[in-house]
Amino acid sequence: MRFCDENNQPASDADYEWADAVLVSGMHIQRSQINSINKRAHGHGKITALGGPSVSGCAEYYPDFDLLHLGELGDATDQLIEYLDHHTERLQQQIQFKTGGSAAAARVPNSGL
């Protein structure tokens, strides 16, 4: 796994080529950047997944992402990971994973804050 913080430095072409999938998260103010990352990833033929506060609030802002994770960490997270374990090809139609049950507090890593 590689973590690229686009607030510090954009992911390189080499990062995209290395990836099996590109996972993105962000807030509404980052919407343009989120969609730009998706376009760049698709340009490299990579499947994309988006989660976080912006997409959870307004999934309609992101029709071009392959996979959407809507809601908090929980069963949708497990479903998304399971899907990516078996599929890394681009999709014809978007799939949305919606959290129905949140993860138990014991399963959520301590942020140390």
VOPAGU-2260 file (C-alpha; in pm, 1 decimal, decimal comma):
REM VOPAGU-2260
SITE   aa  ch    i         X         Y         Z
SITE  MET   A    0       0,0       0,0       0,0
SITE  ARG   A    1     117,1     352,2     -77,5
SITE  PHE   A    2     -26,7     662,9      78,6
SITE  CYS   A    3      -7,2     980,4    -130,1
SITE  ASP   A    4    -121,1    1301,8      39,2
SITE  GLU   A    5    -218,4    1522,1    -253,0
SITE  ASN   A    6    -219,6    1822,5     -19,1
SITE  ASN   A    7     159,8    1789,3      -3,2
SITE  GLN   A    8     254,8    1647,5    -342,1
SITE  PRO   A    9      50,7    1499,2    -628,6
SITE  ALA   A   10      78,9    1128,2    -696,7
SITE  SER   A   11     318,2    1056,6    -982,0
SITE  ASP   A   12     252,8     857,0   -1296,3
SITE  ALA   A   13     470,5     586,9   -1138,9
SITE  ASP   A   14     237,4     578,4    -835,2
SITE  TYR   A   15     -64,0     526,1   -1059,6
SITE  GLU   A   16     109,8     260,0   -1266,3
SITE  TRP   A   17     211,9      74,0    -948,4
SITE  ALA   A   18    -141,7      69,9    -803,7
SITE  ASP   A   19    -400,5    -203,6    -845,6
SITE  ALA   A   20    -669,2      40,1    -728,6
SITE  VAL   A   21    -684,3     406,9    -630,7
SITE  LEU   A   22    -873,9     489,0    -310,4
SITE  VAL   A   23    -964,7     850,2    -237,0
SITE  SER   A   24   -1122,6    1040,1      51,0
SITE  GLY   A   25   -1200,5    1405,6      98,2
SITE  MET   A   26   -1429,3    1690,6     194,3
SITE  HIS   A   27   -1655,8    1905,5     -25,1
SITE  ILE   A   28   -1391,8    2177,4     -56,0
SITE  GLN   A   29   -1166,2    1918,5    -223,5
SITE  ARG   A   30   -1431,2    1808,5    -476,8
SITE  SER   A   31   -1242,8    1937,8    -779,8
SITE  GLN   A   32    -921,5    1768,6    -668,3
SITE  ILE   A   33   -1108,5    1444,8    -588,2
SITE  ASN   A   34   -1253,8    1433,8    -939,1
SITE  SER   A   35    -915,2    1519,4   -1089,9
SITE  ILE   A   36    -754,1    1224,0    -908,9
SITE  ASN   A   37   -1030,3     998,8   -1041,4
SITE  LYS   A   38    -972,9    1118,5   -1398,0
SITE  ARG   A   39    -595,4    1065,1   -1367,8
SITE  ALA   A   40    -644,6     716,2   -1222,4
SITE  HIS   A   41    -885,4     622,4   -1499,6
SITE  GLY   A   42    -631,3     755,0   -1750,5
SITE  HIS   A   43    -398,2     486,2   -1616,8
SITE  GLY   A   44    -675,2     225,0   -1641,3
SITE  LYS   A   45    -717,5     194,8   -1263,3
SITE  ILE   A   46   -1036,4     117,4   -1072,8
SITE  THR   A   47   -1124,5     394,2    -826,4
SITE  ALA   A   48   -1301,4     397,1    -491,0
SITE  LEU   A   49   -1416,5     702,3    -299,7
SITE  GLY   A   50   -1516,7     730,2      65,0
SITE  GLY   A   51   -1528,1    1002,2     325,5
SITE  PRO   A   52   -1748,0    1292,6     426,4
SITE  SER   A   53   -1807,2    1451,0      85,8
SITE  VAL   A   54   -1929,4    1141,3     -96,3
SITE  SER   A   55   -2127,2    1025,7     207,5
SITE  GLY   A   56   -2312,6    1358,0     203,8
SITE  CYS   A   57   -2348,6    1400,6    -173,0
SITE  ALA   A   58   -2284,8    1081,5    -370,2
SITE  GLU   A   59   -2430,2    1253,9    -677,1
SITE  TYR   A   60   -2116,5    1473,9    -693,6
SITE  TYR   A   61   -1911,4    1169,6    -796,6
SITE  PRO   A   62   -2082,5     978,6   -1080,2
SITE  ASP   A   63   -1753,5     883,5   -1248,5
SITE  PHE   A   64   -1596,5     688,4    -960,9
SITE  ASP   A   65   -1618,9     311,7    -996,0
SITE  LEU   A   66   -1691,6     238,1    -629,2
SITE  LEU   A   67   -1841,7     455,2    -356,0
SITE  HIS   A   68   -1817,5     390,7      18,5
SITE  LEU   A   69   -2108,5     570,5     183,3
SITE  GLY   A   70   -2123,2     619,7     558,2
SITE  GLU   A   71   -1897,4     540,5     848,9
SITE  LEU   A   72   -1647,3     258,6     885,9
SITE  GLY   A   73   -1842,7     -66,2     909,3
SITE  ASP   A   74   -1995,7    -338,9     698,1
SITE  ALA   A   75   -1962,2    -133,2     378,5
SITE  THR   A   76   -1588,8    -114,1     443,8
SITE  ASP   A   77   -1568,3    -491,0     468,7
SITE  GLN   A   78   -1769,0    -525,3     146,1
SITE  LEU   A   79   -1547,2    -277,8     -39,3
SITE  ILE   A   80   -1227,4    -454,5      69,4
SITE  GLU   A   81   -1376,5    -791,9     -23,1
SITE  TYR   A   82   -1471,8    -657,0    -366,0
SITE  LEU   A   83   -1122,0    -518,9    -431,2
SITE  ASP   A   84    -966,5    -846,8    -317,4
SITE  HIS   A   85   -1130,7   -1010,0    -619,8
SITE  HIS   A   86   -1177,3    -730,8    -877,1
SITE  THR   A   87    -938,2    -463,4   -1000,6
SITE  GLU   A   88   -1085,9    -403,3   -1345,1
SITE  ARG   A   89   -1276,1     -86,6   -1432,5
SITE  LEU   A   90   -1656,0    -105,9   -1417,6
SITE  GLN   A   91   -1930,3     -26,4   -1664,6
SITE  GLN   A   92   -2160,1      89,2   -1383,2
SITE  GLN   A   93   -2082,6     235,6   -1041,5
SITE  ILE   A   94   -2125,0      20,7    -730,2
SITE  GLN   A   95   -2218,3     181,5    -399,1
SITE  PHE   A   96   -2139,4      21,1     -63,4
SITE  LYS   A   97   -2355,3     168,8     215,1
SITE  THR   A   98   -2281,2     118,0     582,8
SITE  GLY   A   99   -2574,7     -44,1     757,3
SITE  GLY   A  100   -2390,2    -122,0    1077,6
SITE  SER   A  101   -2092,6      67,8    1215,3
SITE  ALA   A  102   -1778,1    -111,5    1321,3
SITE  ALA   A  103   -1754,9    -198,3    1688,5
SITE  ALA   A  104   -1530,5      44,1    1874,9
SITE  ALA   A  105   -1286,1    -236,9    1949,7
SITE  ARG   A  106   -1228,3    -289,2    1574,8
SITE  VAL   A  107   -1146,9      76,7    1505,2
SITE  PRO   A  108    -773,6     152,8    1545,3
SITE  ASN   A  109    -679,6     406,1    1810,6
SITE  SER   A  110    -571,4     725,2    1639,3
SITE  GLY   A  111    -345,8     816,4    1930,2
SITE  LEU   A  112    -507,7    1158,2    1961,4
